[in-house]
Amino acid sequence: MANNKYTTLELEGLSSNELFTMLTEEQTDYKKLKFAHKITPLENPNLLKETRRNIARLKTQLRAKELAEQN
């Protein structure tokens, strides 16, 4: 199994602002990795997949917080 950078329990304890900043950082890292991979192949191309999944985790937690605030 892949090592997740963030666990669900860790993300649940963060505020929406912290999640948003982490999301933007992950997205910029993903863009840099993707660009670097196009120029010269990465040593570990699975980093792209892990980064995409981390972005999805962060977006999921942000959405859950939005829904919780509405109720």
mmCIF file of the N, C-alpha and C atoms, coordinates in Angstrom:
data_MODEL
# 
_entry.id   MODEL 
# 
loop_
_atom_site.group_PDB 
_atom_site.id 
_atom_site.type_symbol 
_atom_site.label_atom_id 
_atom_site.label_alt_id 
_atom_site.label_comp_id 
_atom_site.label_asym_id 
_atom_site.label_entity_id 
_atom_site.label_seq_id 
_atom_site.pdbx_PDB_ins_code 
_atom_site.Cartn_x 
_atom_site.Cartn_y 
_atom_site.Cartn_z 
_atom_site.occupancy 
_atom_site.B_iso_or_equiv 
_atom_site.pdbx_formal_charge 
_atom_site.auth_seq_id 
_atom_site.auth_comp_id 
_atom_site.auth_asym_id 
_atom_site.auth_atom_id 
_atom_site.pdbx_PDB_model_num 
ATOM 1   N N  . MET A 1 1  ? 0.830   -1.188 0.000   1.00 0.00 ? 1  MET A N  1 
ATOM 2   C CA . MET A 1 1  ? 0.000   0.000  0.000   1.00 0.00 ? 1  MET A CA 1 
ATOM 3   C C  . MET A 1 1  ? 0.867   1.242  0.000   1.00 0.00 ? 1  MET A C  1 
ATOM 4   N N  . ALA A 1 2  ? 0.311   2.272  -0.577  1.00 0.00 ? 2  ALA A N  1 
ATOM 5   C CA . ALA A 1 2  ? 1.031   3.541  -0.633  1.00 0.00 ? 2  ALA A CA 1 
ATOM 6   C C  . ALA A 1 2  ? 0.918   4.256  0.707   1.00 0.00 ? 2  ALA A C  1 
ATOM 7   N N  . ASN A 1 3  ? 1.940   5.007  1.020   1.00 0.00 ? 3  ASN A N  1 
ATOM 8   C CA . ASN A 1 3  ? 1.910   5.816  2.238   1.00 0.00 ? 3  ASN A CA 1 
ATOM 9   C C  . ASN A 1 3  ? 1.159   7.101  1.950   1.00 0.00 ? 3  ASN A C  1 
ATOM 10  N N  . ASN A 1 4  ? 0.061   7.312  2.658   1.00 0.00 ? 4  ASN A N  1 
ATOM 11  C CA . ASN A 1 4  ? -0.723  8.525  2.476   1.00 0.00 ? 4  ASN A CA 1 
ATOM 12  C C  . ASN A 1 4  ? -0.065  9.661  3.231   1.00 0.00 ? 4  ASN A C  1 
ATOM 13  N N  . LYS A 1 5  ? -0.032  10.810 2.598   1.00 0.00 ? 5  LYS A N  1 
ATOM 14  C CA . LYS A 1 5  ? 0.554   11.971 3.244   1.00 0.00 ? 5  LYS A CA 1 
ATOM 15  C C  . LYS A 1 5  ? -0.343  12.472 4.365   1.00 0.00 ? 5  LYS A C  1 
ATOM 16  N N  . TYR A 1 6  ? -1.658  12.345 4.151   1.00 0.00 ? 6  TYR A N  1 
ATOM 17  C CA . TYR A 1 6  ? -2.626  12.816 5.127   1.00 0.00 ? 6  TYR A CA 1 
ATOM 18  C C  . TYR A 1 6  ? -3.595  11.694 5.463   1.00 0.00 ? 6  TYR A C  1 
ATOM 19  N N  . THR A 1 7  ? -3.914  11.572 6.741   1.00 0.00 ? 7  THR A N  1 
ATOM 20  C CA . THR A 1 7  ? -4.950  10.626 7.135   1.00 0.00 ? 7  THR A CA 1 
ATOM 21  C C  . THR A 1 7  ? -6.243  11.397 7.339   1.00 0.00 ? 7  THR A C  1 
ATOM 22  N N  . THR A 1 8  ? -7.336  10.690 7.275   1.00 0.00 ? 8  THR A N  1 
ATOM 23  C CA . THR A 1 8  ? -8.638  11.325 7.432   1.00 0.00 ? 8  THR A CA 1 
ATOM 24  C C  . THR A 1 8  ? -8.771  11.958 8.805   1.00 0.00 ? 8  THR A C  1 
ATOM 25  N N  . LEU A 1 9  ? -8.272  11.287 9.828   1.00 0.00 ? 9  LEU A N  1 
ATOM 26  C CA . LEU A 1 9  ? -8.366  11.833 11.185  1.00 0.00 ? 9  LEU A CA 1 
ATOM 27  C C  . LEU A 1 9  ? -7.591  13.136 11.323  1.00 0.00 ? 9  LEU A C  1 
ATOM 28  N N  . GLU A 1 10 ? -6.425  13.203 10.689  1.00 0.00 ? 10 GLU A N  1 
ATOM 29  C CA . GLU A 1 10 ? -5.640  14.437 10.743  1.00 0.00 ? 10 GLU A CA 1 
ATOM 30  C C  . GLU A 1 10 ? -6.378  15.581 10.048  1.00 0.00 ? 10 GLU A C  1 
ATOM 31  N N  . LEU A 1 11 ? -6.984  15.268 8.908   1.00 0.00 ? 11 LEU A N  1 
ATOM 32  C CA . LEU A 1 11 ? -7.661  16.305 8.138   1.00 0.00 ? 11 LEU A CA 1 
ATOM 33  C C  . LEU A 1 11 ? -8.934  16.793 8.813   1.00 0.00 ? 11 LEU A C  1 
ATOM 34  N N  . GLU A 1 12 ? -9.626  15.916 9.526   1.00 0.00 ? 12 GLU A N  1 
ATOM 35  C CA . GLU A 1 12 ? -10.862 16.313 10.191  1.00 0.00 ? 12 GLU A CA 1 
ATOM 36  C C  . GLU A 1 12 ? -10.612 17.343 11.282  1.00 0.00 ? 12 GLU A C  1 
ATOM 37  N N  . GLY A 1 13 ? -9.432  17.336 11.875  1.00 0.00 ? 13 GLY A N  1 
ATOM 38  C CA . GLY A 1 13 ? -9.120  18.262 12.957  1.00 0.00 ? 13 GLY A CA 1 
ATOM 39  C C  . GLY A 1 13 ? -8.678  19.634 12.493  1.00 0.00 ? 13 GLY A C  1 
ATOM 40  N N  . LEU A 1 14 ? -8.541  19.833 11.187  1.00 0.00 ? 14 LEU A N  1 
ATOM 41  C CA . LEU A 1 14 ? -8.063  21.110 10.667  1.00 0.00 ? 14 LEU A CA 1 
ATOM 42  C C  . LEU A 1 14 ? -9.222  22.025 10.296  1.00 0.00 ? 14 LEU A C  1 
ATOM 43  N N  . SER A 1 15 ? -8.938  23.316 10.271  1.00 0.00 ? 15 SER A N  1 
ATOM 44  C CA . SER A 1 15 ? -9.967  24.289 9.878   1.00 0.00 ? 15 SER A CA 1 
ATOM 45  C C  . SER A 1 15 ? -10.051 24.358 8.356   1.00 0.00 ? 15 SER A C  1 
ATOM 46  N N  . SER A 1 16 ? -11.082 25.007 7.868   1.00 0.00 ? 16 SER A N  1 
ATOM 47  C CA . SER A 1 16 ? -11.273 25.147 6.423   1.00 0.00 ? 16 SER A CA 1 
ATOM 48  C C  . SER A 1 16 ? -10.136 25.941 5.785   1.00 0.00 ? 16 SER A C  1 
ATOM 49  N N  . ASN A 1 17 ? -9.665  26.970 6.485   1.00 0.00 ? 17 ASN A N  1 
ATOM 50  C CA . ASN A 1 17 ? -8.567  27.777 5.948   1.00 0.00 ? 17 ASN A CA 1 
ATOM 51  C C  . ASN A 1 17 ? -7.292  26.962 5.825   1.00 0.00 ? 17 ASN A C  1 
ATOM 52  N N  . GLU A 1 18 ? -6.997  26.148 6.824   1.00 0.00 ? 18 GLU A N  1 
ATOM 53  C CA . GLU A 1 18 ? -5.810  25.302 6.773   1.00 0.00 ? 18 GLU A CA 1 
ATOM 54  C C  . GLU A 1 18 ? -5.918  24.280 5.644   1.00 0.00 ? 18 GLU A C  1 
ATOM 55  N N  . LEU A 1 19 ? -7.098  23.710 5.485   1.00 0.00 ? 19 LEU A N  1 
ATOM 56  C CA . LEU A 1 19 ? -7.309  22.751 4.405   1.00 0.00 ? 19 LEU A CA 1 
ATOM 57  C C  . LEU A 1 19 ? -7.136  23.413 3.044   1.00 0.00 ? 19 LEU A C  1 
ATOM 58  N N  . PHE A 1 20 ? -7.644  24.632 2.917   1.00 0.00 ? 20 PHE A N  1 
ATOM 59  C CA . PHE A 1 20 ? -7.535  25.342 1.640   1.00 0.00 ? 20 PHE A CA 1 
ATOM 60  C C  . PHE A 1 20 ? -6.083  25.657 1.302   1.00 0.00 ? 20 PHE A C  1 
ATOM 61  N N  . THR A 1 21 ? -5.302  26.074 2.293   1.00 0.00 ? 21 THR A N  1 
ATOM 62  C CA . THR A 1 21 ? -3.888  26.365 2.026   1.00 0.00 ? 21 THR A CA 1 
ATOM 63  C C  . THR A 1 21 ? -3.135  25.091 1.673   1.00 0.00 ? 21 THR A C  1 
ATOM 64  N N  . MET A 1 22 ? -3.451  23.995 2.361   1.00 0.00 ? 22 MET A N  1 
ATOM 65  C CA . MET A 1 22 ? -2.817  22.718 2.030   1.00 0.00 ? 22 MET A CA 1 
ATOM 66  C C  . MET A 1 22 ? -3.199  22.278 0.624   1.00 0.00 ? 22 MET A C  1 
ATOM 67  N N  . LEU A 1 23 ? -4.431  22.521 0.237   1.00 0.00 ? 23 LEU A N  1 
ATOM 68  C CA . LEU A 1 23 ? -4.900  22.155 -1.092  1.00 0.00 ? 23 LEU A CA 1 
ATOM 69  C C  . LEU A 1 23 ? -4.148  22.930 -2.167  1.00 0.00 ? 23 LEU A C  1 
ATOM 70  N N  . THR A 1 24 ? -3.994  24.228 -1.968  1.00 0.00 ? 24 THR A N  1 
ATOM 71  C CA . THR A 1 24 ? -3.280  25.027 -2.972  1.00 0.00 ? 24 THR A CA 1 
ATOM 72  C C  . THR A 1 24 ? -1.820  24.604 -3.076  1.00 0.00 ? 24 THR A C  1 
ATOM 73  N N  . GLU A 1 25 ? -1.200  24.264 -1.934  1.00 0.00 ? 25 GLU A N  1 
ATOM 74  C CA . GLU A 1 25 ? 0.179   23.784 -1.959  1.00 0.00 ? 25 GLU A CA 1 
ATOM 75  C C  . GLU A 1 25 ? 0.292   22.471 -2.725  1.00 0.00 ? 25 GLU A C  1 
ATOM 76  N N  . GLU A 1 26 ? -0.636  21.560 -2.482  1.00 0.00 ? 26 GLU A N  1 
ATOM 77  C CA . GLU A 1 26 ? -0.619  20.269 -3.181  1.00 0.00 ? 26 GLU A CA 1 
ATOM 78  C C  . GLU A 1 26 ? -0.837  20.456 -4.675  1.00 0.00 ? 26 GLU A C  1 
ATOM 79  N N  . GLN A 1 27 ? -1.722  21.375 -5.038  1.00 0.00 ? 27 GLN A N  1 
ATOM 80  C CA . GLN A 1 27 ? -1.986  21.604 -6.451  1.00 0.00 ? 27 GLN A CA 1 
ATOM 81  C C  . GLN A 1 27 ? -0.767  22.190 -7.163  1.00 0.00 ? 27 GLN A C  1 
ATOM 82  N N  . THR A 1 28 ? -0.055  23.099 -6.508  1.00 0.00 ? 28 THR A N  1 
ATOM 83  C CA . THR A 1 28 ? 1.153   23.653 -7.127  1.00 0.00 ? 28 THR A CA 1 
ATOM 84  C C  . THR A 1 28 ? 2.235   22.578 -7.215  1.00 0.00 ? 28 THR A C  1 
ATOM 85  N N  . ASP A 1 29 ? 2.352   21.736 -6.182  1.00 0.00 ? 29 ASP A N  1 
ATOM 86  C CA . ASP A 1 29 ? 3.318   20.641 -6.231  1.00 0.00 ? 29 ASP A CA 1 
ATOM 87  C C  . ASP A 1 29 ? 2.992   19.690 -7.371  1.00 0.00 ? 29 ASP A C  1 
ATOM 88  N N  . TYR A 1 30 ? 1.706   19.403 -7.571  1.00 0.00 ? 30 TYR A N  1 
ATOM 89  C CA . TYR A 1 30 ? 1.293   18.500 -8.631  1.00 0.00 ? 30 TYR A CA 1 
ATOM 90  C C  . TYR A 1 30 ? 1.657   19.069 -10.004 1.00 0.00 ? 30 TYR A C  1 
ATOM 91  N N  . LYS A 1 31 ? 1.418   20.373 -10.183 1.00 0.00 ? 31 LYS A N  1 
ATOM 92  C CA . LYS A 1 31 ? 1.759   21.005 -11.458 1.00 0.00 ? 31 LYS A CA 1 
ATOM 93  C C  . LYS A 1 31 ? 3.257   20.933 -11.720 1.00 0.00 ? 31 LYS A C  1 
ATOM 94  N N  . LYS A 1 32 ? 4.058   21.168 -10.679 1.00 0.00 ? 32 LYS A N  1 
ATOM 95  C CA . LYS A 1 32 ? 5.515   21.101 -10.829 1.00 0.00 ? 32 LYS A CA 1 
ATOM 96  C C  . LYS A 1 32 ? 5.967   19.682 -11.150 1.00 0.00 ? 32 LYS A C  1 
ATOM 97  N N  . LEU A 1 33 ? 5.399   18.693 -10.463 1.00 0.00 ? 33 LEU A N  1 
ATOM 98  C CA . LEU A 1 33 ? 5.746   17.298 -10.723 1.00 0.00 ? 33 LEU A CA 1 
ATOM 99  C C  . LEU A 1 33 ? 5.368   16.905 -12.145 1.00 0.00 ? 33 LEU A C  1 
ATOM 100 N N  . LYS A 1 34 ? 4.203   17.317 -12.566 1.00 0.00 ? 34 LYS A N  1 
ATOM 101 C CA . LYS A 1 34 ? 3.728   16.976 -13.904 1.00 0.00 ? 34 LYS A CA 1 
ATOM 102 C C  . LYS A 1 34 ? 4.629   17.589 -14.969 1.00 0.00 ? 34 LYS A C  1 
ATOM 103 N N  . PHE A 1 35 ? 5.021   18.825 -14.758 1.00 0.00 ? 35 PHE A N  1 
ATOM 104 C CA . PHE A 1 35 ? 5.914   19.501 -15.695 1.00 0.00 ? 35 PHE A CA 1 
ATOM 105 C C  . PHE A 1 35 ? 7.281   18.814 -15.729 1.00 0.00 ? 35 PHE A C  1 
ATOM 106 N N  . ALA A 1 36 ? 7.811   18.510 -14.554 1.00 0.00 ? 36 ALA A N  1 
ATOM 107 C CA . ALA A 1 36 ? 9.119   17.851 -14.476 1.00 0.00 ? 36 ALA A CA 1 
ATOM 108 C C  . ALA A 1 36 ? 9.075   16.473 -15.126 1.00 0.00 ? 36 ALA A C  1 
ATOM 109 N N  . HIS A 1 37 ? 7.963   15.786 -14.993 1.00 0.00 ? 37 HIS A N  1 
ATOM 110 C CA . HIS A 1 37 ? 7.830   14.445 -15.565 1.00 0.00 ? 37 HIS A CA 1 
ATOM 111 C C  . HIS A 1 37 ? 7.784   14.500 -17.095 1.00 0.00 ? 37 HIS A C  1 
ATOM 112 N N  . LYS A 1 38 ? 7.233   15.578 -17.641 1.00 0.00 ? 38 LYS A N  1 
ATOM 113 C CA . LYS A 1 38 ? 7.193   15.711 -19.096 1.00 0.00 ? 38 LYS A CA 1 
ATOM 114 C C  . LYS A 1 38 ? 8.574   15.993 -19.674 1.00 0.00 ? 38 LYS A C  1 
ATOM 115 N N  . ILE A 1 39 ? 9.394   16.709 -18.931 1.00 0.00 ? 39 ILE A N  1 
ATOM 116 C CA . ILE A 1 39 ? 10.737  17.037 -19.416 1.00 0.00 ? 39 ILE A CA 1 
ATOM 117 C C  . ILE A 1 39 ? 11.653  15.821 -19.282 1.00 0.00 ? 39 ILE A C  1 
ATOM 118 N N  . THR A 1 40 ? 11.788  15.336 -18.082 1.00 0.00 ? 40 THR A N  1 
ATOM 119 C CA . THR A 1 40 ? 12.559  14.114 -17.837 1.00 0.00 ? 40 THR A CA 1 
ATOM 120 C C  . THR A 1 40 ? 11.725  13.228 -16.924 1.00 0.00 ? 40 THR A C  1 
ATOM 121 N N  . PRO A 1 41 ? 11.614  11.948 -17.227 1.00 0.00 ? 41 PRO A N  1 
ATOM 122 C CA . PRO A 1 41 ? 10.783  11.064 -16.401 1.00 0.00 ? 41 PRO A CA 1 
ATOM 123 C C  . PRO A 1 41 ? 11.214  11.085 -14.935 1.00 0.00 ? 41 PRO A C  1 
ATOM 124 N N  . LEU A 1 42 ? 10.215  11.084 -14.071 1.00 0.00 ? 42 LEU A N  1 
ATOM 125 C CA . LEU A 1 42 ? 10.489  11.059 -12.634 1.00 0.00 ? 42 LEU A CA 1 
ATOM 126 C C  . LEU A 1 42 ? 11.036  9.701  -12.234 1.00 0.00 ? 42 LEU A C  1 
ATOM 127 N N  . GLU A 1 43 ? 11.821  9.703  -11.173 1.00 0.00 ? 43 GLU A N  1 
ATOM 128 C CA . GLU A 1 43 ? 12.352  8.447  -10.647 1.00 0.00 ? 43 GLU A CA 1 
ATOM 129 C C  . GLU A 1 43 ? 11.214  7.569  -10.130 1.00 0.00 ? 43 GLU A C  1 
ATOM 130 N N  . ASN A 1 44 ? 10.231  8.203  -9.505  1.00 0.00 ? 44 ASN A N  1 
ATOM 131 C CA . ASN A 1 44 ? 9.073   7.485  -8.992  1.00 0.00 ? 44 ASN A CA 1 
ATOM 132 C C  . ASN A 1 44 ? 7.805   8.150  -9.544  1.00 0.00 ? 44 ASN A C  1 
ATOM 133 N N  . PRO A 1 45 ? 7.296   7.667  -10.684 1.00 0.00 ? 45 PRO A N  1 
ATOM 134 C CA . PRO A 1 45 ? 6.112   8.296  -11.273 1.00 0.00 ? 45 PRO A CA 1 
ATOM 135 C C  . PRO A 1 45 ? 4.838   8.093  -10.453 1.00 0.00 ? 45 PRO A C  1 
ATOM 136 N N  . ASN A 1 46 ? 4.883   7.220  -9.460  1.00 0.00 ? 46 ASN A N  1 
ATOM 137 C CA . ASN A 1 46 ? 3.715   7.041  -8.591  1.00 0.00 ? 46 ASN A CA 1 
ATOM 138 C C  . ASN A 1 46 ? 3.458   8.270  -7.727  1.00 0.00 ? 46 ASN A C  1 
ATOM 139 N N  . LEU A 1 47 ? 4.433   9.168  -7.641  1.00 0.00 ? 47 LEU A N  1 
ATOM 140 C CA . LEU A 1 47 ? 4.224   10.416 -6.894  1.00 0.00 ? 47 LEU A CA 1 
ATOM 141 C C  . LEU A 1 47 ? 3.079   11.229 -7.488  1.00 0.00 ? 47 LEU A C  1 
ATOM 142 N N  . LEU A 1 48 ? 2.926   11.163 -8.807  1.00 0.00 ? 48 LEU A N  1 
ATOM 143 C CA . LEU A 1 48 ? 1.826   11.881 -9.452  1.00 0.00 ? 48 LEU A CA 1 
ATOM 144 C C  . LEU A 1 48 ? 0.489   11.341 -8.962  1.00 0.00 ? 48 LEU A C  1 
ATOM 145 N N  . LYS A 1 49 ? 0.373   10.036 -8.908  1.00 0.00 ? 49 LYS A N  1 
ATOM 146 C CA . LYS A 1 49 ? -0.864  9.395  -8.466  1.00 0.00 ? 49 LYS A CA 1 
ATOM 147 C C  . LYS A 1 49 ? -1.149  9.712  -7.000  1.00 0.00 ? 49 LYS A C  1 
ATOM 148 N N  . GLU A 1 50 ? -0.136  9.637  -6.158  1.00 0.00 ? 50 GLU A N  1 
ATOM 149 C CA . GLU A 1 50 ? -0.305  9.925  -4.737  1.00 0.00 ? 50 GLU A CA 1 
ATOM 150 C C  . GLU A 1 50 ? -0.715  11.375 -4.520  1.00 0.00 ? 50 GLU A C  1 
ATOM 151 N N  . THR A 1 51 ? -0.120  12.281 -5.284  1.00 0.00 ? 51 THR A N  1 
ATOM 152 C CA . THR A 1 51 ? -0.446  13.700 -5.148  1.00 0.00 ? 51 THR A CA 1 
ATOM 153 C C  . THR A 1 51 ? -1.881  13.960 -5.570  1.00 0.00 ? 51 THR A C  1 
ATOM 154 N N  . ARG A 1 52 ? -2.312  13.339 -6.658  1.00 0.00 ? 52 ARG A N  1 
ATOM 155 C CA . ARG A 1 52 ? -3.705  13.484 -7.098  1.00 0.00 ? 52 ARG A CA 1 
ATOM 156 C C  . ARG A 1 52 ? -4.663  12.992 -6.025  1.00 0.00 ? 52 ARG A C  1 
ATOM 157 N N  . ARG A 1 53 ? -4.329  11.884 -5.409  1.00 0.00 ? 53 ARG A N  1 
ATOM 158 C CA . ARG A 1 53 ? -5.197  11.336 -4.365  1.00 0.00 ? 53 ARG A CA 1 
ATOM 159 C C  . ARG A 1 53 ? -5.208  12.218 -3.123  1.00 0.00 ? 53 ARG A C  1 
ATOM 160 N N  . ASN A 1 54 ? -4.063  12.818 -2.789  1.00 0.00 ? 54 ASN A N  1 
ATOM 161 C CA . ASN A 1 54 ? -4.023  13.746 -1.657  1.00 0.00 ? 54 ASN A CA 1 
ATOM 162 C C  . ASN A 1 54 ? -4.894  14.972 -1.933  1.00 0.00 ? 54 ASN A C  1 
ATOM 163 N N  . ILE A 1 55 ? -4.876  15.446 -3.178  1.00 0.00 ? 55 ILE A N  1 
ATOM 164 C CA . ILE A 1 55 ? -5.726  16.575 -3.557  1.00 0.00 ? 55 ILE A CA 1 
ATOM 165 C C  . ILE A 1 55 ? -7.194  16.190 -3.398  1.00 0.00 ? 55 ILE A C  1 
ATOM 166 N N  . ALA A 1 56 ? -7.532  14.984 -3.816  1.00 0.00 ? 56 ALA A N  1 
ATOM 167 C CA . ALA A 1 56 ? -8.915  14.518 -3.683  1.00 0.00 ? 56 ALA A CA 1 
ATOM 168 C C  . ALA A 1 56 ? -9.323  14.414 -2.218  1.00 0.00 ? 56 ALA A C  1 
ATOM 169 N N  . ARG A 1 57 ? -8.428  13.934 -1.359  1.00 0.00 ? 57 ARG A N  1 
ATOM 170 C CA . ARG A 1 57 ? -8.724  13.850 0.084   1.00 0.00 ? 57 ARG A CA 1 
ATOM 171 C C  . ARG A 1 57 ? -9.007  15.236 0.667   1.00 0.00 ? 57 ARG A C  1 
ATOM 172 N N  . LEU A 1 58 ? -8.171  16.193 0.291   1.00 0.00 ? 58 LEU A N  1 
ATOM 173 C CA . LEU A 1 58 ? -8.343  17.547 0.797   1.00 0.00 ? 58 LEU A CA 1 
ATOM 174 C C  . LEU A 1 58 ? -9.656  18.155 0.305   1.00 0.00 ? 58 LEU A C  1 
ATOM 175 N N  . LYS A 1 59 ? -9.980  17.951 -0.965  1.00 0.00 ? 59 LYS A N  1 
ATOM 176 C CA . LYS A 1 59 ? -11.236 18.478 -1.502  1.00 0.00 ? 59 LYS A CA 1 
ATOM 177 C C  . LYS A 1 59 ? -12.439 17.838 -0.819  1.00 0.00 ? 59 LYS A C  1 
ATOM 178 N N  . THR A 1 60 ? -12.339 16.554 -0.531  1.00 0.00 ? 60 THR A N  1 
ATOM 179 C CA . THR A 1 60 ? -13.432 15.854 0.140   1.00 0.00 ? 60 THR A CA 1 
ATOM 180 C C  . THR A 1 60 ? -13.664 16.423 1.535   1.00 0.00 ? 60 THR A C  1 
ATOM 181 N N  . GLN A 1 61 ? -12.595 16.651 2.277   1.00 0.00 ? 61 GLN A N  1 
ATOM 182 C CA . GLN A 1 61 ? -12.737 17.208 3.618   1.00 0.00 ? 61 GLN A CA 1 
ATOM 183 C C  . GLN A 1 61 ? -13.270 18.637 3.588   1.00 0.00 ? 61 GLN A C  1 
ATOM 184 N N  . LEU A 1 62 ? -12.816 19.427 2.603   1.00 0.00 ? 62 LEU A N  1 
ATOM 185 C CA . LEU A 1 62 ? -13.333 20.786 2.477   1.00 0.00 ? 62 LEU A CA 1 
ATOM 186 C C  . LEU A 1 62 ? -14.833 20.770 2.208   1.00 0.00 ? 62 LEU A C  1 
ATOM 187 N N  . ARG A 1 63 ? -15.264 19.886 1.336   1.00 0.00 ? 63 ARG A N  1 
ATOM 188 C CA . ARG A 1 63 ? -16.688 19.790 1.020   1.00 0.00 ? 63 ARG A CA 1 
ATOM 189 C C  . ARG A 1 63 ? -17.488 19.326 2.234   1.00 0.00 ? 63 ARG A C  1 
ATOM 190 N N  . ALA A 1 64 ? -16.951 18.382 2.981   1.00 0.00 ? 64 ALA A N  1 
ATOM 191 C CA . ALA A 1 64 ? -17.637 17.899 4.182   1.00 0.00 ? 64 ALA A CA 1 
ATOM 192 C C  . ALA A 1 64 ? -17.793 19.039 5.194   1.00 0.00 ? 64 ALA A C  1 
ATOM 193 N N  . LYS A 1 65 ? -16.782 19.878 5.330   1.00 0.00 ? 65 LYS A N  1 
ATOM 194 C CA . LYS A 1 65 ? -16.868 21.011 6.254   1.00 0.00 ? 65 LYS A CA 1 
ATOM 195 C C  . LYS A 1 65 ? -17.903 22.023 5.764   1.00 0.00 ? 65 LYS A C  1 
ATOM 196 N N  . GLU A 1 66 ? -17.967 22.250 4.440   1.00 0.00 ? 66 GLU A N  1 
ATOM 197 C CA . GLU A 1 66 ? -18.967 23.152 3.892   1.00 0.00 ? 66 GLU A CA 1 
ATOM 198 C C  . GLU A 1 66 ? -20.373 22.662 4.203   1.00 0.00 ? 66 GLU A C  1 
ATOM 199 N N  . LEU A 1 67 ? -20.602 21.384 4.011   1.00 0.00 ? 67 LEU A N  1 
ATOM 200 C CA . LEU A 1 67 ? -21.917 20.815 4.271   1.00 0.00 ? 67 LEU A CA 1 
ATOM 201 C C  . LEU A 1 67 ? -22.260 20.857 5.754   1.00 0.00 ? 67 LEU A C  1 
ATOM 202 N N  . ALA A 1 68 ? -21.272 20.637 6.609   1.00 0.00 ? 68 ALA A N  1 
ATOM 203 C CA . ALA A 1 68 ? -21.509 20.680 8.056   1.00 0.00 ? 68 ALA A CA 1 
ATOM 204 C C  . ALA A 1 68 ? -21.861 22.093 8.504   1.00 0.00 ? 68 ALA A C  1 
ATOM 205 N N  . GLU A 1 69 ? -21.251 23.103 7.887   1.00 0.00 ? 69 GLU A N  1 
ATOM 206 C CA . GLU A 1 69 ? -21.540 24.488 8.248   1.00 0.00 ? 69 GLU A CA 1 
ATOM 207 C C  . GLU A 1 69 ? -22.936 24.913 7.797   1.00 0.00 ? 69 GLU A C  1 
ATOM 208 N N  . GLN A 1 70 ? -23.427 24.327 6.713   1.00 0.00 ? 70 GLN A N  1 
ATOM 209 C CA . GLN A 1 70 ? -24.753 24.672 6.216   1.00 0.00 ? 70 GLN A CA 1 
ATOM 210 C C  . GLN A 1 70 ? -25.852 24.150 7.135   1.00 0.00 ? 70 GLN A C  1 
ATOM 211 N N  . ASN A 1 71 ? -25.592 23.010 7.761   1.00 0.00 ? 71 ASN A N  1 
ATOM 212 C CA . ASN A 1 71 ? -26.633 22.413 8.631   1.00 0.00 ? 71 ASN A CA 1 
ATOM 213 C C  . ASN A 1 71 ? -26.585 22.949 9.994   1.00 0.00 ? 71 ASN A C  1 
# 
